[in-house]
Amino acid sequence: MNDDDRILIERLVPTNEELEALVKAHEAFEGQLDEMSSRRYVTDAERLEIARIKKQKLRGKDRILQILADHRRGNG
């Protein structure tokens, strides 16, 4: 996301519950990934969990960008 996206997110979060939840989830996923990737050893199960988290994070980001695009088109 670029700076314009971040500014728009900050403006819309107070009035859009879905966007607020998506942003919070995105930040939580980022924290989980940071913590897991900082480990010295990662088990196979942890690798699968990292992949699952990355997919969820990407789905959330796609939805965030869709909400922003809808807003910019006047549909939001």
N, C-alpha and C positions, 0 to 999 in steps of 0.2 A: 504494500500500500504506500502511496505517496503522501506528501504533506497535505495536499488538498483533501485527500480521503480522510486523513486523521482529523483535520479541522472540522470536516463535515460530520464525522462520527461524534466528536465532542459536542457538537451543536445538537445532534439528533438524539443522543442517548437519553437525555432527560425526558423525552416525550415518546420514545419507542422502546417498549419493554423487550421485544424480541431482539432488537439490536443490542440493548444493554446486556442481555443474557449471553448473546453470541460473543460479545467482546470479553466478558468475564470468563467464559469458557475458553476462548482463544488464549487469554493470558494464563489461565490455569494449565492448559496443555503445554504452553511454552515453558512454564516452570517445571512441569513434570519431565519434559524432554531435556531441559538443562541439567536437572538432577540426575537423570538416568545416564545421560551421555558423559557425565563427569566421573562415573564409576570406573575403577581400574579394570574390572572384569564384568562382562555382560553375559548372562546365561542365554540359552536359546529362547527360553520363555520370556526373558526381558527384551530380547530382540523382536519377538512377535508383538509384545506390548508396545514397544517403540513404534513399530510399523502401524499398529492399530491407532495409536494416539496421533501420529502424523496424518493418517487418513481422516480422522475426525476433525483435526485442526484445519485441514485443507477444505473439507466440506463446509465448515463454519466460515472460513474466509470467503469461499465462493458465495455463500448466502449473504454475508456482510456486503460484499461488492455488488450483489444483485439489489440489495436494499438501497445502497447508495445510487446505483444507476437508475432505479425506479424513481427515487427522489429527484434526481437531476432532470429526469424526463417529465416531472410533474405528476407522477403516479403515486408518490409516497406521502 
